[in-house]
């Protein structure tokens, strides 16, 4: 049962807002359901969402076991870049959600994997079998999926200690020259809980970028993650005033004929979990993104 002590700067904060910041992956609505259902107590007594925290308070949360849903296999085409007995590498298309969630119970990468692959790691449960890392719905490109628990544990460890490297291509607003680093903590937005933001007390996050080409009003970047926070590239680029083009969530506007952010996971490398061989994979820009750049050639600066 997680127990949270109240830091001086948290005194006076609403309980539901406090818990939303403490429980990674929990929305404010989910936290409020926990409160209504009696899974939260303060100093051993009943708790209300609106109550204000006081010095010395102890907040206890009893997390109920997740309700696993059945996920049906679906005959959805997959671009399988590589496959062996331990893992497979997928080139995910734009618009595909990785795993079932609210509003997306079918048509996901997991639904497709269950049709195409006989065995997947069970570490992440029924809803995320084999999923080591994810890409946002409108981000295309490479991700690795584990077929067994040994492979999953190895790949997850490589992801955590940055032996797994991921390189992205992004078209961003404005002109960025040369190379640079954005190092700023990322956490849940204090008001809009569906967004992430650079916030004091967020998790450390580092993104390296390099300019590849310049267009009128835009720069094509190569980006490497030093950490793997949710929406990290999108948040960091918006933070420095160069949001990813067509990103509706972080201010990228819609000046181009594209639904969703211009962001592609172009390169992925890691050590094979069994043989130890270094594997390197590359995926070119999908046709719709490449077509946008081709039309912009005449206005290159």
C-alpha positions in Angstrom: 0.0 0.0 0.0 1.7 3.2 -1.1 2.0 5.9 1.6 2.9 9.5 0.8 4.2 12.1 3.3 3.5 15.7 2.6 6.4 18.0 1.7 6.2 21.6 2.9 5.5 23.0 -0.6 2.5 20.6 -0.9 0.7 21.8 2.2 -2.6 23.3 1.3 -2.9 21.3 -2.0 -6.1 19.5 -2.8 -5.8 15.8 -2.2 -7.0 14.7 -5.6 -4.4 17.0 -7.3 -1.7 15.8 -5.0 -2.4 12.1 -5.8 -2.6 12.8 -9.5 0.9 14.1 -9.4 2.1 11.2 -7.3 0.5 8.2 -9.1 2.2 7.9 -12.5 -0.3 7.1 -15.2 -3.4 7.9 -13.2 -5.7 10.6 -14.4 -7.4 13.0 -12.0 -10.7 11.3 -12.8 -9.2 7.9 -11.9 -7.9 9.3 -8.7 -11.3 10.7 -7.8 -12.8 7.2 -8.4 -10.3 5.8 -6.0 -11.4 8.4 -3.4 -15.1 7.8 -3.9 -14.6 4.0 -3.7 -12.7 4.3 -0.4 -9.3 3.3 -1.6 -7.6 6.4 -0.1 -7.2 7.4 3.5 -5.5 10.3 5.2 -3.9 9.5 8.6 -5.9 6.3 8.6 -9.3 8.1 8.2 -11.7 8.9 5.4 -10.5 11.1 2.6 -12.3 13.6 0.3 -11.0 14.8 -3.1 -11.4 18.4 -2.1 -9.7 18.3 1.3 -6.6 20.4 1.7 -3.4 18.7 2.9 -1.9 19.7 6.2 1.6 19.5 7.7 2.4 15.9 8.9 -0.4 14.3 6.9 0.1 10.7 5.8 -1.8 9.7 2.6 -2.4 6.0 2.1 -3.6 4.5 -1.2 -4.8 0.9 -1.7 -4.5 0.2 -5.4 -7.1 -2.3 -6.5 -5.9 -5.0 -8.9 -6.4 -4.0 -12.6 -9.3 -5.6 -14.4 -7.8 -7.3 -17.4 -9.9 -7.3 -20.6 -9.8 -9.9 -23.3 -8.1 -8.6 -26.4 -9.2 -10.2 -29.7 -6.7 -11.0 -32.5 -7.4 -9.0 -35.6 -6.1 -9.6 -39.1 -4.5 -6.2 -39.5 -1.5 -5.9 -41.8 1.8 -5.3 -40.0 5.1 -4.1 -41.5 7.5 -6.6 -39.8 11.0 -5.4 -40.3 12.7 -8.3 -38.4 11.6 -11.4 -36.5 13.2 -14.4 -34.7 12.3 -16.7 -31.8 12.8 -13.9 -29.2 11.6 -10.6 -30.7 10.2 -8.8 -33.6 10.7 -5.2 -34.9 7.7 -3.4 -36.3 7.5 -0.3 -38.5 4.3 1.2 -37.0 2.1 3.3 -39.3 0.7 6.7 -38.3 -2.7 6.5 -36.8 -2.3 3.1 -35.1 -2.6 3.0 -31.3 -0.1 0.6 -29.7 -2.3 -1.1 -27.1 -6.0 -1.1 -26.1 -7.2 1.8 -23.9 -10.3 3.9 -23.3 -11.7 4.7 -26.7 -9.4 2.3 -28.5 -10.5 -1.3 -27.8 -9.7 -2.6 -31.3 -7.5 -1.9 -34.3 -4.4 -1.6 -32.1 -0.9 -2.9 -32.7 -1.6 -5.5 -29.9 -4.7 -6.7 -31.7 -2.6 -7.2 -34.9 0.2 -8.9 -33.0 -2.1 -11.5 -31.5 -3.1 -12.5 -35.0 0.4 -12.6 -36.5 2.5 -13.9 -33.7 1.9 -17.1 -31.8 3.8 -16.2 -28.6 4.4 -12.9 -26.8 5.9 -12.0 -23.5 3.3 -11.9 -20.7 5.2 -9.5 -18.4 2.9 -6.5 -19.2 -0.3 -8.5 -18.9 -3.2 -9.2 -21.3 -3.5 -5.6 -22.6 0.2 -5.0 -23.5 1.7 -8.4 -24.3 5.3 -8.1 -25.5 5.2 -4.3 -25.5 8.6 -3.0 -24.3 8.1 0.6 -25.3 5.4 2.5 -27.3 4.9 5.3 -29.8 2.1 7.8 -29.8 -0.8 7.1 -32.2 0.3 9.6 -34.8 4.0 8.9 -34.5 5.2 6.4 -37.1 8.3 4.2 -37.0 10.2 1.5 -35.3 9.5 -0.3 -32.1 10.6 -3.7 -30.7 8.2 -6.4 -29.3 9.3 -9.2 -27.0 8.2 -12.8 -27.6 9.2 -14.2 -24.2 9.9 -12.9 -20.7 13.7 -13.3 -20.9 13.8 -11.1 -24.0 11.4 -8.7 -22.5 13.5 -8.3 -19.3 16.7 -7.8 -21.3 15.1 -5.2 -23.7 13.5 -3.3 -20.8 16.8 -3.1 -19.0 18.5 -1.8 -22.2 15.8 0.8 -22.5 16.2 1.9 -18.9 20.0 2.2 -19.0 20.0 3.7 -22.5 21.8 0.9 -24.3 18.8 0.8 -26.6 19.1 3.9 -28.8 16.3 5.6 -30.7 16.6 8.3 -33.2 13.6 10.3 -34.5 13.0 12.7 -37.5 10.8 15.7 -36.8 9.8 18.7 -38.7 9.6 21.7 -36.3 8.5 25.3 -36.6 11.1 27.9 -37.0 14.8 27.8 -37.7 17.2 25.8 -35.6 20.9 25.7 -36.5 23.6 23.1 -35.8 23.2 20.9 -32.8 21.7 21.4 -29.3 20.4 19.8 -26.1 17.2 20.4 -24.3 17.4 19.3 -20.6 14.3 20.1 -18.7 12.1 18.0 -16.3 8.9 16.6 -17.8 5.7 15.8 -15.8 2.0 16.0 -15.9 0.6 19.4 -16.9 -0.7 21.0 -13.6 -4.1 22.0 -15.2 -4.6 19.9 -18.3 -4.0 16.3 -17.1 -4.1 14.9 -20.7 -0.9 16.8 -21.5 2.7 16.7 -20.3 4.8 19.8 -19.7 8.1 21.1 -18.4 7.4 21.4 -14.7 9.3 21.9 -11.5 9.6 18.5 -9.8 9.0 16.6 -13.1 11.2 13.7 -14.1 14.6 14.5 -15.6 14.5 14.5 -19.4 17.2 15.1 -22.0 16.8 15.4 -25.8 19.6 16.0 -28.3 18.8 17.5 -31.7 20.7 18.1 -34.9 19.4 20.2 -37.8 19.3 18.3 -41.1 17.6 20.7 -43.5 15.9 24.1 -43.5 12.6 25.1 -45.2 10.7 28.3 -45.2 9.3 28.4 -41.6 10.5 24.9 -40.7 13.5 22.8 -39.8 13.9 19.1 -40.2 15.7 17.6 -37.1 17.3 14.4 -36.1 16.6 13.8 -32.4 18.0 11.3 -29.9 16.4 10.6 -26.5 18.6 10.7 -23.5 15.5 9.7 -21.5 12.2 8.3 -22.4 9.4 10.4 -20.9 5.9 10.5 -22.3 5.6 12.9 -25.2 9.2 14.0 -24.5 10.2 15.3 -27.9 6.9 17.1 -28.4 7.1 18.7 -25.0 10.8 19.7 -25.3 10.4 21.2 -28.8 7.4 23.2 -27.7 9.3 24.3 -24.6 12.1 25.9 -26.6 9.6 27.6 -29.0 9.9 25.2 -31.9 6.9 22.8 -31.6 6.6 19.8 -33.9 4.7 20.6 -37.0 1.0 19.8 -37.0 1.1 18.7 -33.3 -2.4 19.6 -32.1 -1.6 18.9 -28.4 1.5 21.1 -28.1 0.9 24.0 -30.3 2.3 22.8 -33.7 -0.6 24.3 -35.6 -2.1 22.8 -38.8 -0.3 24.8 -41.6 0.5 21.6 -43.5 -1.8 19.0 -45.0 -1.2 16.5 -42.2 -3.4 15.2 -39.3 -1.1 14.7 -36.3 2.5 15.5 -35.5 5.3 15.2 -38.1 7.4 12.8 -36.0 8.9 9.5 -37.1 11.0 6.9 -35.2 13.6 6.4 -37.9 16.3 4.3 -36.2 16.4 1.7 -33.5 19.4 -0.3 -32.1 19.9 -2.7 -29.2 21.8 -5.8 -28.2 20.0 -9.1 -29.0 18.8 -10.5 -25.7 20.2 -14.0 -26.4 23.1 -13.7 -28.8 24.3 -10.3 -27.7 24.7 -9.2 -31.3 24.1 -5.5 -31.8 21.1 -5.0 -34.1 20.5 -1.8 -36.0 17.3 -1.0 -37.9 16.3 2.0 -40.0 13.0 3.0 -41.5 12.6 5.8 -44.1 9.9 8.5 -43.7 6.4 7.2 -44.6 5.1 8.3 -47.9 2.8 11.0 -46.5 5.6 12.7 -44.6 8.1 12.3 -47.5 5.5 13.9 -49.9 5.2 16.9 -47.6 9.0 17.5 -47.7 9.1 17.0 -51.4 6.5 19.7 -52.0 8.5 22.0 -49.7 11.8 21.7 -51.7 11.0 24.8 -53.8 10.9 27.0 -50.7 14.1 25.6 -49.1 16.3 28.4 -47.6 
